[in-house]
Amino acid sequence: MLEQLLDSVAQQNAFRCVHPGTKLFLGLGSLLICLVAPSPLVPLVSGIVLSLVLIGPAHIPPVTYGKVLLGPAVFTVISVVILLFLVGGGEVVWQFSPFAGFSLTITEGAVREGVLVLCRVFGCSVSLFFIVLTTPLTDLFNGMKRVRVPVELIDLMMITYRYIFIAYDLAGEIWRAQVMRLGYRRPVEAVRSFSMLSGMLFISSWNAGEDLVRAMDSRCYNGVFPSLEQAEPVSLRSVIPAVLFLAFLIGLCGVVLMAPDGVMTVI
Amino acid sequence: MHIMEGFLPPEWCLVWWAVALPFIIMGVLELRALLRKDREYLPLLGVCGAFIFILSALKLPSVTGSCSHPTGTGLSTMCFGVFITTVIGGIVLLFQALVLAHGGLSVLGANIVSMAIGGPIAGYAVYRLLKNTSVNIFITVFLVTAVADLVTYIITSFELAVAYPAQVGGIMTSFTTFFAIFAVTQVPLAIVEGCVFALVFKYIVQLKPEILEKLGVFSRDQIEKARMAGEPVPPAEVRS
C-alpha cells in the first residue's frame, strides 16, 4: 500500500557517519551540474558513477535502489514519448499518418531533446537519491538551522516528520483491517472505505496534535523546539573524492562545450 | 503525480522558484503571526502536514483503472487559508522528495506553484464563494476539493507546456496535449477525490465538529444542519 520510507535506508547505510555537509555538497553539486549540462553525456556519467557508489561503498541494497529508480521511470518514459512528437526541428526521422490530415512526426531535434531530457532526469534523480539514501532527515534539519531557515518552519517540519510515522502506522492498520473485510472489492466500496480511513486518520491526527500540545506545555514549551545536534567531524577522506568528482563533471562539461560540432552530435 | 527531478530546463526551474518564493515568505509571516496569537496551532499544523503526506502516499482507486493520489490541499485551504497551505504543501512536497523520492528539489518550485499555490487559490475562491450561502457544506467540500485537484493538474500541464512548446502550434498545442493525457485519469480522479473528502467531512461533522468550529471553517448552524442531515434514521420500532 505505502511505499517504503527511504529514511529508514538512510539510517542504516555505510555513509551514515560521513558529515552531512559533505554529502549535501556532493549531491546538490552534481544535481546542479546535471541540470545545466549542455550534453546528455554529463548527467549519464554522473548518474552511473553515483549509482555505483550507492550500491558499492554505501551498501544500499540493489533491490531497494532498483525500486527507487523505477519510481519516476513511468512518468519519464510517457513524458519523453510525448516530447518526441511535440518538440524538435531538423530532418524527419520517422513519420506515421493513420488517416488523412493527421500525422505523427519525430524529427532529429526531438530525438536530441528527448535523449537530453531522459539523461538529465536520470542524472538529477540519482543525485537526489544520493542525498535521500545517505542523509537522514534529522541531519538535514540541523543543517537548515545552520543556514538560518526560520525556526517556526523547522519546528513545523520536525513535528510533521514525527507524526508521519504515527499516522503511517495507523493508516496501515486501518487499511489492512479494511482489506481483510473486502473493503476495496468494488469501486463504490473502495471510495467509502478510503473516505472512512481518511476521516479517521484526520480525527486521530488532530487528537494526537492536541495531546502533543498538552505534553509540550507540561514540559515548559516556550515556542522553541530544542534538539541535540550530533555533528560528525568533516573528514578529508570524504571531502577530497567529492571535490574531485564534481571537478571531473565540470571538466566534462567544458570538454563537451569545446568539442567540434561533429563530435557534439555523437555526445 | 509531480514533475520529477531534472525534467524542467534550468531556466524554468528558476522561474517557478521565483514565483513560489513570495508565497512561501507570506506563508511563513502568516504562520509566525498565527503562532504568536496561539502557539497551540504549531502541533495541529504539524499533524495536518503529516495527514496530507500520508494521504498523498496512499493510492486512491481511480475509475480508469490507474492509480493516483489525492492532493489533500483542499481540506487545508478551508482550515488555514492559502498562504499557510503553501507552507504546509511545500513541506509535504519536500518530504515527498526526500522520503519517498517523488518530485525533486530543482522542480520543487514548480510543484509548489501547482499543488500548494494554484490549486489552493482556486479551491479557496470556491470556498469563499459558497461559504455563506445555503449550499450544503458537503457539496461545498466536494467542489473545493475537485476544483483544487483539477487546477493543480491544469497548472502542471501549463508548466510542462511553457517549458516544451510544440514545434507546430507552440505553447497552446503543447498544453492541450499534456492536459488531454492528464485528463484521462485526472477528471475522474478529481470527482472521486471530491466524493472522498465530502465523506471525510461527514465523519468529522459527526465525530469531532469542534475542529471545524474552532477554525471557523463553517458556522455552527451550518455544521448542525449537516449533522442532522447525516444522522441515520432510527428503525421503526425505536421511533414508535
Interface residues (C-beta under 8 A of the other chain):
Chain A: M1 L2 E3 L5 L6 D7 L28 L31 L32 C34 L35 V36 P43 V68 G71 P72 F75 T76 I78 S79 I82 L83 L86 V87 G88 G89 T107 G109 A110 E113 V117 R120 V121 F122 G123 C124 S125 S127 L128 F129 I131 V132 L137 L140 P150 E152 L153 D155 L156 M157 M158 I159 T160 Y161 R162 Y163 I164 I166 A167 Y168 A171 W175 Y184 P187 A190 V191 R192 F194 S195 M196 L197 S198 G199 M200 L201 F202 I203 S205 W206 N207 A208 G209 E210 L212 V213 M216 Y221 G223
Chain B: M1 M4 E5 G6 F7 P10 C13 V28 L31 R32 L35 R39 E40 L42 P43 L44 L45 G46 V47 C48 G49 A50 F51 F53 I54 L55 A57 L58 K59 L60 P61 V63 L75 V87 I88 I91 V92 L94 F95 A97 L98 V99 L100 A101 H102 G104 L105 S106 L160 Y164 P165 A166 Q167 T173 S174 T177 F178 I181 V192 C195 V196 F197 A198 L199 V200 F201 K202 Y203 I204 L207 K208 I211
